[in-house]
Amino acid sequence: MACKTTDVAKACNVFIDFKERGSLRKELCVSNPKSFIPQFPLLVNSLGPVVLEEYRKRIRTDAVLKRLNYRGCMVLFRLTSIDPAEYVRAIQEIEMLSTKVNVGDKKTSKARHSFSDVWRENSVFRELIMSSENQEETKWKLEGEYGYRLATNFMPMYAKSIFEYFDAKNVLDPCAGWGDRMAGALSSRCVRRYVGFDPNKNLMNGYKHILRDFGSGVRNENKNMIEFDNGYVIYNMLFEDGDFLLSGSIFDFAFTSPPFFDFEDYGEYMPKYTDWIDEFYKPLFELTHKYLKIGGVFAVYVKDTISGRIEDFVVEKVPKFTSFVVRGRIGFIGGCSKRKRTIYVLKRTL
Ligand SMILES: C[S@@+](CC[C@H](N)C(=O)[O-])C[C@H]1O[C@@H](n2cnc3c(N)ncnc32)[C@H](O)[C@@H]1O
């Protein structure tokens, strides 16, 4: 069934009727309308600490199948199970559920809703989720019908496999995101140092949680930086603003999944660019190139979406303003969709 606006309107009516039923309720609603909205069921609670810990360990140990030279890819990875990816999802879930993913068609400027928006606005939707047997599965099932899309994560088991495939030791992640690549780095046999950037303040506690689970505490912290005992560092800022912080650093591997223009909207910490290519993508490739050693590899997951086309830029334009050459692509099979996705592998040559 299509949208959404009617559902939201219906839900609003329910809310208004409700308010008018009694003055006490009316007062409560007016002074604190949110008090009637329950917290959505969180994965962290439904999984529980024991399963979460089991998943964390499985990021390191689960088999990831590897096929070399598969249909235009230097290597194709396939997971035997996607469950362990829930580890990072559970830790960062509130942020992921609040992310608006562009489900609309730009031409009709369909409104974008996050799961949390629909949860807040639509009591029928809340009822459906709460009364379902498998609330997690229902969150995914109702995406289309209720006009939201859940943000996906970059599965940490793939990140681990990719780090190990390239024997990465000193890693730069310009857009650290939910922390999947960091969890993959922590689980890998090879990564010794990981430096990540992300402007979203709300992700910082999740990073600390992940590091704590892997046995590292905070060594140093200020409003823009967290340094951990194991030498991992996260800068809470835009990557393009971090040039001065990296001065003197040199990485052998860079790996990221940058925003696909404004395909996902991370709320108050979403950067506002008037020109994504000039203000974001160009500095992203220039700076990554600058801090990679010659011969170092930049693995970058980009995808053309309804928000903009970026793959041609990477393949055709980036080699013109840097010494990066496209060495090929890594394939990996998506979680539930089972579609093959690819990561570009760029090598710094000069
Ligand atoms: C969640 S990841 C993955 C995005 C995914 N590829 C997509 O668009 O569907 C993107 C992360 O990049 C971060 N980000 C956005 N702009 C950034 C910038 N200029 N520098 C560093 N990180 C940035 C966001 O806060 C977000 O956590």
PDBQT file of the ligand as one rigid body, heavy atoms in Angstrom, charges set to zero:
ROOT
HETATM    1  C1  LIG A 401      27.267   6.074   7.195  1.00  0.00    +0.000 C 
HETATM    2  S1  LIG A 401      28.613   6.212   6.099  1.00  0.00    +0.000 S 
HETATM    3  C2  LIG A 401      28.011   5.444   4.635  1.00  0.00    +0.000 C 
HETATM    4  C3  LIG A 401      27.268   6.199   3.638  1.00  0.00    +0.000 C 
HETATM    5  C4  LIG A 401      26.782   5.371   2.492  1.00  0.00    +0.000 C 
HETATM    6  N1  LIG A 401      27.837   5.105   1.606  1.00  0.00    +0.000 N 
HETATM    7  C5  LIG A 401      25.585   6.005   1.848  1.00  0.00    +0.000 C 
HETATM    8  O1  LIG A 401      25.576   7.208   1.550  1.00  0.00    +0.000 OA
HETATM    9  O2  LIG A 401      24.606   5.314   1.643  1.00  0.00    +0.000 OA
HETATM   10  C6  LIG A 401      28.859   7.882   5.777  1.00  0.00    +0.000 C 
HETATM   11  C7  LIG A 401      29.443   8.628   6.956  1.00  0.00    +0.000 C 
HETATM   12  O3  LIG A 401      30.171   9.720   6.436  1.00  0.00    +0.000 OA
HETATM   13  C8  LIG A 401      30.117  10.762   7.369  1.00  0.00    +0.000 C 
HETATM   14  N2  LIG A 401      30.497  12.006   6.691  1.00  0.00    +0.000 N 
HETATM   15  C9  LIG A 401      29.720  12.847   5.993  1.00  0.00    +0.000 A 
HETATM   16  N3  LIG A 401      30.451  13.870   5.515  1.00  0.00    +0.000 NA
HETATM   17  C10 LIG A 401      31.717  13.667   5.927  1.00  0.00    +0.000 A 
HETATM   18  C11 LIG A 401      32.929  14.387   5.769  1.00  0.00    +0.000 A 
HETATM   19  N4  LIG A 401      32.976  15.508   5.066  1.00  0.00    +0.000 N 
HETATM   20  N5  LIG A 401      34.051  13.912   6.342  1.00  0.00    +0.000 NA
HETATM   21  C12 LIG A 401      34.004  12.755   7.046  1.00  0.00    +0.000 A 
HETATM   22  N6  LIG A 401      32.892  12.020   7.233  1.00  0.00    +0.000 NA
HETATM   23  C13 LIG A 401      31.760  12.472   6.674  1.00  0.00    +0.000 A 
HETATM   24  C14 LIG A 401      28.689  10.734   7.868  1.00  0.00    +0.000 C 
HETATM   25  O4  LIG A 401      28.548  11.377   9.115  1.00  0.00    +0.000 OA
HETATM   26  C15 LIG A 401      28.427   9.235   7.911  1.00  0.00    +0.000 C 
HETATM   27  O5  LIG A 401      28.611   8.719   9.211  1.00  0.00    +0.000 OA
ENDROOT
TORSDOF 0
